[in-house]
Amino acid sequence: MINDEGKIVDLYLPRKCAWTNKLITAKDHASVQLNIGHLDESGVYTNSYTTFALTGKVRAMGEADSALDIMWKKAVVA
């Protein structure tokens, strides 16, 4: 639901897996959401980050590390 100011005020917003594009259900207790901080040239945090969410199935198959690496390389190039 959106209020008069245009902000989303729902109590539950379903997440999507960044790798498989499938919805992460409320019962998927193995899923994770990672915020990866951005650094400037000297290695100082710039108060910005990129968020990736992964399902428990991706983690259970052992593909989370390679998926995260590939997604981060695409995010840096874009």
CNS distance restraints for C-alpha pairs under 8 A (distance, minus, plus):
assign (resid   1 and name CA) (resid   8 and name CA) 5.86 0.50 0.50
assign (resid   1 and name CA) (resid   9 and name CA) 5.78 0.50 0.50
assign (resid   1 and name CA) (resid  10 and name CA) 5.55 0.50 0.50
assign (resid   2 and name CA) (resid   6 and name CA) 5.59 0.50 0.50
assign (resid   2 and name CA) (resid   7 and name CA) 5.44 0.50 0.50
assign (resid   2 and name CA) (resid   8 and name CA) 4.60 0.50 0.50
assign (resid   2 and name CA) (resid   9 and name CA) 5.92 0.50 0.50
assign (resid   2 and name CA) (resid  10 and name CA) 7.74 0.50 0.50
assign (resid   3 and name CA) (resid   7 and name CA) 5.71 0.50 0.50
assign (resid   3 and name CA) (resid   8 and name CA) 6.63 0.50 0.50
assign (resid   3 and name CA) (resid   9 and name CA) 6.70 0.50 0.50
assign (resid  14 and name CA) (resid  23 and name CA) 6.73 0.50 0.50
assign (resid  14 and name CA) (resid  24 and name CA) 6.52 0.50 0.50
assign (resid  14 and name CA) (resid  25 and name CA) 6.97 0.50 0.50
assign (resid  14 and name CA) (resid  26 and name CA) 7.70 0.50 0.50
assign (resid  15 and name CA) (resid  23 and name CA) 5.84 0.50 0.50
assign (resid  15 and name CA) (resid  24 and name CA) 5.40 0.50 0.50
assign (resid  15 and name CA) (resid  25 and name CA) 7.78 0.50 0.50
assign (resid  15 and name CA) (resid  53 and name CA) 7.29 0.50 0.50
assign (resid  16 and name CA) (resid  21 and name CA) 5.59 0.50 0.50
assign (resid  16 and name CA) (resid  22 and name CA) 5.36 0.50 0.50
assign (resid  16 and name CA) (resid  23 and name CA) 4.33 0.50 0.50
assign (resid  16 and name CA) (resid  24 and name CA) 5.46 0.50 0.50
assign (resid  16 and name CA) (resid  53 and name CA) 6.77 0.50 0.50
assign (resid  16 and name CA) (resid  54 and name CA) 7.84 0.50 0.50
assign (resid  17 and name CA) (resid  21 and name CA) 4.88 0.50 0.50
assign (resid  17 and name CA) (resid  22 and name CA) 5.42 0.50 0.50
assign (resid  17 and name CA) (resid  23 and name CA) 6.24 0.50 0.50
assign (resid  17 and name CA) (resid  24 and name CA) 6.34 0.50 0.50
assign (resid  17 and name CA) (resid  52 and name CA) 7.63 0.50 0.50
assign (resid  17 and name CA) (resid  53 and name CA) 5.15 0.50 0.50
assign (resid  17 and name CA) (resid  54 and name CA) 4.78 0.50 0.50
assign (resid  17 and name CA) (resid  55 and name CA) 5.71 0.50 0.50
assign (resid  18 and name CA) (resid  52 and name CA) 5.83 0.50 0.50
assign (resid  18 and name CA) (resid  53 and name CA) 5.52 0.50 0.50
assign (resid  18 and name CA) (resid  54 and name CA) 6.11 0.50 0.50
assign (resid  18 and name CA) (resid  71 and name CA) 7.96 0.50 0.50
assign (resid  19 and name CA) (resid  54 and name CA) 6.74 0.50 0.50
assign (resid  19 and name CA) (resid  67 and name CA) 6.37 0.50 0.50
assign (resid  19 and name CA) (resid  68 and name CA) 7.96 0.50 0.50
assign (resid  19 and name CA) (resid  71 and name CA) 7.57 0.50 0.50
assign (resid  24 and name CA) (resid  28 and name CA) 6.53 0.50 0.50
assign (resid  24 and name CA) (resid  31 and name CA) 7.39 0.50 0.50
assign (resid  24 and name CA) (resid  55 and name CA) 6.07 0.50 0.50
assign (resid  28 and name CA) (resid  55 and name CA) 7.22 0.50 0.50
assign (resid  28 and name CA) (resid  56 and name CA) 6.35 0.50 0.50
assign (resid  29 and name CA) (resid  56 and name CA) 7.14 0.50 0.50
assign (resid  30 and name CA) (resid  55 and name CA) 6.88 0.50 0.50
assign (resid  30 and name CA) (resid  56 and name CA) 4.32 0.50 0.50
assign (resid  30 and name CA) (resid  57 and name CA) 7.88 0.50 0.50
assign (resid  30 and name CA) (resid  59 and name CA) 7.67 0.50 0.50
assign (resid  31 and name CA) (resid  53 and name CA) 7.35 0.50 0.50
assign (resid  31 and name CA) (resid  54 and name CA) 5.63 0.50 0.50
assign (resid  31 and name CA) (resid  55 and name CA) 4.35 0.50 0.50
assign (resid  31 and name CA) (resid  56 and name CA) 4.31 0.50 0.50
assign (resid  31 and name CA) (resid  57 and name CA) 7.92 0.50 0.50
assign (resid  31 and name CA) (resid  59 and name CA) 7.60 0.50 0.50
assign (resid  32 and name CA) (resid  53 and name CA) 5.72 0.50 0.50
assign (resid  32 and name CA) (resid  54 and name CA) 5.49 0.50 0.50
assign (resid  32 and name CA) (resid  55 and name CA) 6.70 0.50 0.50
assign (resid  32 and name CA) (resid  56 and name CA) 7.47 0.50 0.50
assign (resid  33 and name CA) (resid  51 and name CA) 6.89 0.50 0.50
assign (resid  33 and name CA) (resid  52 and name CA) 5.65 0.50 0.50
assign (resid  33 and name CA) (resid  53 and name CA) 4.13 0.50 0.50
assign (resid  33 and name CA) (resid  54 and name CA) 6.37 0.50 0.50
assign (resid  34 and name CA) (resid  51 and name CA) 5.58 0.50 0.50
assign (resid  34 and name CA) (resid  52 and name CA) 5.21 0.50 0.50
assign (resid  34 and name CA) (resid  53 and name CA) 6.20 0.50 0.50
assign (resid  35 and name CA) (resid  49 and name CA) 5.94 0.50 0.50
assign (resid  35 and name CA) (resid  50 and name CA) 5.54 0.50 0.50
assign (resid  35 and name CA) (resid  51 and name CA) 4.44 0.50 0.50
assign (resid  35 and name CA) (resid  52 and name CA) 6.51 0.50 0.50
assign (resid  36 and name CA) (resid  49 and name CA) 5.27 0.50 0.50
assign (resid  36 and name CA) (resid  50 and name CA) 5.26 0.50 0.50
assign (resid  36 and name CA) (resid  51 and name CA) 6.35 0.50 0.50
assign (resid  37 and name CA) (resid  45 and name CA) 6.62 0.50 0.50
assign (resid  37 and name CA) (resid  46 and name CA) 7.65 0.50 0.50
assign (resid  37 and name CA) (resid  47 and name CA) 7.33 0.50 0.50
assign (resid  37 and name CA) (resid  48 and name CA) 6.03 0.50 0.50
assign (resid  37 and name CA) (resid  49 and name CA) 4.20 0.50 0.50
assign (resid  37 and name CA) (resid  50 and name CA) 6.56 0.50 0.50
assign (resid  38 and name CA) (resid  45 and name CA) 5.92 0.50 0.50
assign (resid  38 and name CA) (resid  46 and name CA) 5.91 0.50 0.50
assign (resid  38 and name CA) (resid  47 and name CA) 7.27 0.50 0.50
assign (resid  38 and name CA) (resid  48 and name CA) 5.69 0.50 0.50
assign (resid  38 and name CA) (resid  49 and name CA) 5.36 0.50 0.50
assign (resid  38 and name CA) (resid  50 and name CA) 7.57 0.50 0.50
assign (resid  39 and name CA) (resid  43 and name CA) 5.19 0.50 0.50
assign (resid  39 and name CA) (resid  44 and name CA) 5.21 0.50 0.50
assign (resid  39 and name CA) (resid  45 and name CA) 4.56 0.50 0.50
assign (resid  39 and name CA) (resid  46 and name CA) 5.59 0.50 0.50
assign (resid  40 and name CA) (resid  44 and name CA) 5.56 0.50 0.50
assign (resid  40 and name CA) (resid  45 and name CA) 6.62 0.50 0.50
assign (resid  40 and name CA) (resid  46 and name CA) 6.42 0.50 0.50
assign (resid  52 and name CA) (resid  68 and name CA) 7.79 0.50 0.50
assign (resid  54 and name CA) (resid  58 and name CA) 6.61 0.50 0.50
assign (resid  54 and name CA) (resid  59 and name CA) 7.24 0.50 0.50
assign (resid  54 and name CA) (resid  64 and name CA) 7.21 0.50 0.50
assign (resid  55 and name CA) (resid  59 and name CA) 6.61 0.50 0.50
assign (resid  56 and name CA) (resid  60 and name CA) 5.97 0.50 0.50
assign (resid  57 and name CA) (resid  61 and name CA) 6.18 0.50 0.50
assign (resid  58 and name CA) (resid  62 and name CA) 6.53 0.50 0.50
assign (resid  58 and name CA) (resid  63 and name CA) 5.59 0.50 0.50
assign (resid  58 and name CA) (resid  64 and name CA) 5.71 0.50 0.50
assign (resid  59 and name CA) (resid  63 and name CA) 5.98 0.50 0.50
assign (resid  59 and name CA) (resid  64 and name CA) 5.00 0.50 0.50
assign (resid  63 and name CA) (resid  67 and name CA) 5.91 0.50 0.50
assign (resid  64 and name CA) (resid  68 and name CA) 5.93 0.50 0.50
assign (resid  65 and name CA) (resid  69 and name CA) 6.19 0.50 0.50
assign (resid  66 and name CA) (resid  70 and name CA) 6.19 0.50 0.50
assign (resid  67 and name CA) (resid  71 and name CA) 6.09 0.50 0.50
assign (resid  68 and name CA) (resid  72 and name CA) 5.99 0.50 0.50
assign (resid  69 and name CA) (resid  73 and name CA) 6.28 0.50 0.50
assign (resid  70 and name CA) (resid  74 and name CA) 6.36 0.50 0.50
assign (resid  71 and name CA) (resid  75 and name CA) 6.14 0.50 0.50
assign (resid  72 and name CA) (resid  76 and name CA) 6.12 0.50 0.50
assign (resid  73 and name CA) (resid  77 and name CA) 6.33 0.50 0.50
assign (resid  74 and name CA) (resid  78 and name CA) 6.21 0.50 0.50
